[in-house]
């Protein structure tokens, strides 16, 4: 059964906020991430993917 709009998880932060954090992470690291920054990046990507899934409107 497809989830109804009420069943979908609402992300805590907007895609724009998550994208801004990802951009800042790379800007501070000058394109070379430390191990800790790689972990943070992976976390942000997971959050971004969840926000993308939540923003998809199912077809009628």
C-alpha angles and dihedrals in degrees: 000000000000116000117254119229088262091055096053120100113247112220117236092225134036124251088247092057093048092047090050090053091050092049092048091049092056094041092054092045092046089229096306114099124203119222091265091048091050089055090049090048091052090050091050091049090053090049090047092050091050091050091050091051091049091051095054113105112213117238117254 
